[in-house]
Amino acid sequence: MEVSGGSCRIGLWHVHVRWSGTMVHQVRFATTGIPGGVPAPIQRYCAGQVIDLLTLQSVACDEDSLFGRIYRAVREIPYGSRATYGQIAATVGTSPRVVGRAMAQNPTPLVVPCHRVVAAHGLGGFSPAVEIKEHLLAMEENSIRAQKKKRAGGLP
């Protein structure tokens, strides 16, 4: 199957995606866009919709390795939630530093939501800029809050 590429906007950033069918090969953040589309679930996510990206696959999760196990565990963190490096490490039987290295090398952020993995006392890092992690976490929290408010009939 042919690999497609394109981008969509999220805040001040563009999300570049290389994908074929439901398989996502690469996600990167950049200050400029590239022509072409991205999978509809990623477009909806970037528009602030509460959406589960588990309908997409990541090449990173296909690995039968420690990093592959870490990426699969991170995919289980629900939209709007967070887990610490230590919690993920305990789940897969490794150290928080190894989890941090895996997050830094994650080829498909958003699909493997590494922004939801935080330090025990703070946010932790994010490449290319921790401001993206802050934006993604805030967007998810705001979207969940708006969804709950809507379900409650718009009452504060």
C-alpha positions, 0 to 999 in steps of 0.5 A, spaced: 500 500 500 502 506 498 504 511 503 501 518 503 503 524 507 500 531 509 499 535 515 493 539 519 494 544 524 493 544 532 494 550 535 500 554 533 503 547 530 502 543 524 502 535 525 505 532 519 503 525 518 505 519 513 500 513 513 497 508 509 490 505 510 490 505 518 497 504 519 501 510 521 508 510 519 510 517 522 508 523 526 512 530 527 510 537 529 513 543 525 512 550 524 510 549 517 505 545 513 506 540 507 500 539 502 496 533 503 491 530 508 491 526 514 487 520 517 480 523 519 481 521 526 487 525 527 484 531 523 478 530 529 483 530 534 487 536 532 480 540 532 479 538 539 474 533 539 474 527 544 476 521 540 480 515 541 485 514 536 485 506 537 482 505 530 489 507 527 495 503 528 502 505 529 508 502 526 512 502 533 507 498 536 508 492 531 515 491 534 516 485 539 521 489 543 521 493 550 520 499 546 514 496 543 511 493 549 512 500 552 508 504 546 502 499 547 502 500 554 502 508 553 496 507 547 492 504 553 492 511 557 485 514 555 484 521 552 484 526 558 488 522 562 495 521 564 500 516 567 507 517 570 513 514 567 514 510 573 507 507 572 508 505 565 515 502 567 511 498 572 506 495 567 512 493 562 517 491 568 523 496 566 525 503 569 522 510 568 528 512 564 527 507 559 520 509 558 523 516 557 527 514 552 522 510 548 517 516 549 523 521 546 524 516 540 516 515 539 515 515 531 508 516 532 506 521 537 498 522 538 497 515 535 502 513 541 500 518 546 506 520 549 504 527 551 500 523 556 506 520 560 508 525 565 514 526 570 512 524 578 513 531 579 511 535 573 510 534 566 517 531 563 519 533 556 517 533 549 520 534 543 520 538 539 517 543 544 514 542 551 509 547 549 506 542 545 505 537 550 502 543 555 497 544 549 495 537 548 494 536 555 490 542 556 486 541 549 484 534 552 482 537 559 478 542 556 474 538 551 472 533 556 470 539 560 466 541 554 463 534 553 461 533 560 458 540 560 454 539 554 451 532 557 449 536 563 445 540 559 450 546 558 449 548 566 456 550 569 
